[in-house]
Amino acid sequence: MIEIGSFFFKYRNWVFIPLYLALFIPSTEIVSIEQHYLTLVIGLFITILGQSIRWATVGLDYIERGGKDKKVYASHLVTGGIFNHCRNPLYIGNILKLAGIGILSNSLLYVGLFIPAFLFIYQAIVLAEEHFLRGKFKGEFEAYCQRTHRWIPNISGLSDTFSQMHFRWQRPLVKENSSVYVWLLGILLILLFKYPEFTADNNQLRTQLLIVFIPLLTAFYLGIRHLKKSNKLQGL
C-alpha cells in the first residue's frame, strides 16, 4: 500500500483532471429531475464546506509537505492550526469538495465509483506520507498520532485555535488560486448544463452566461497570479 501511495503521490495533482472530466460521463441520476433541489442544496453545501476547510487550514498554518523530487518530503512536522484537530484536513477538504461536486452533478456513477476510487488513492498517499514522517520524526510523530486522528476531526477547542492564531488571508488566496479556479469552473458548468431550470433550457442564454462568467473567473485567476508574481501579496 505504501508503494501504491508513493506512486500516486508523484501524480496527485493530475488526479483531479480525470475526476473533473468524469463528472460529465452519462450516468444514472441519484434523484429524479423533479428533486433536483436536493442535489443542488446538499452538493453545494458539502463542496463549499470542503473548500472552507482548506482555506481555514492554509490560512492558519500552511503545511509545506509538497514533496521533493516527486517523493514524499517534509522539512518539519506541522501540528498547529487545523492540523491540531486532524492530521489530514487538506485531504478531507478535497474529499468533501469532490463528493459535493459529484452530488451536485447528480451522477450515481461518480458518487458510487469515482469517489470510492479517490478515497482509496488518498488513503494510499496518506499511508506513504505517514511512513516517511514516522521514519523522520519518530517519537514526535507517534505522539502527534496518539492525540490527533487521521481522518476524524476533533472540533473541541476549534474556536481557541482561531482566536490564538493569526489568519493570513493572503496565503489561501494565492495557494488555492488554481484549484479554486478549476473548482468554480466545474460548478458553473454543472449548474448550466445539468440544471436546465437555471436557463429555462435556453441554449442561447446558457451560451451568454458562459461568455460572461468564464472570462470573469479567468480574469480573477490571472489577477491573483499577477499579484503573486509581483510580490504585492505579502504575509504568506
Phi, psi and omega in degrees: 000324179295319178296320178296317179296320178296323178296310182292333178299323181298325187242024187297328180288338180274347182298327186290334182298305178295331179293320177290321178296326181294343179299336186254011172288131179305135184207158170297140182281152176289315177230162179290163182299334179290341181250025181305329182300332180293309179292328179296307184291311183294315181298314180296319180299313183292316183290324177291324176299317179299315179293324179296321178297318178296316180298315180297319181295310182294323182290334182269309184209095185290136180258121180265060180251048185275000179094167179215123184056040178063022176238157179299133181203148174208130180281330177207162183271118180268121181229006181267177179061222180294336178293345175284346183249343180197143185283338184226056183295328179293321178291321176300318177301315179296318180298315179293321178302312183286323177297317179296319177298320179297317177294318179300323179285351177060037183253112178293324178298316183294312182291323184275337184242306188286324178294314175300323177296320178295320178297319178298315180300314182292323177298318179295318179297317180297319179296322178293319179295316181294326177299317178294312183296322179294324179287326184274317187255352171047244186298327179297318179288322179298319178296321178297318179296325181294325184260350184228129182283151180295316187238327186271114182290143172258108186277356178297127179080010182296320179296324178294323179300316181289324182284333184268346181244152178272125179275117180267095185295334180294327186294307177295330178300320180275310186294329183262005188303308183294313182294323178292322178301310179295320180298313180293323176298318178299315179297316180302312182295320179296314182297321184280328185259339182249356176234079184300340181296338180286336181239012183055031181057033181259110183297325180294317178295320179300315179298319179297318179295321177297318180296329181278309191280325180297314175297325179296313179296319180294319179297319179295316179300312181292328177296317178294320178298319179296316179297324178294311183292332180270005178061031179270351175253105183259172175083026180281000000 
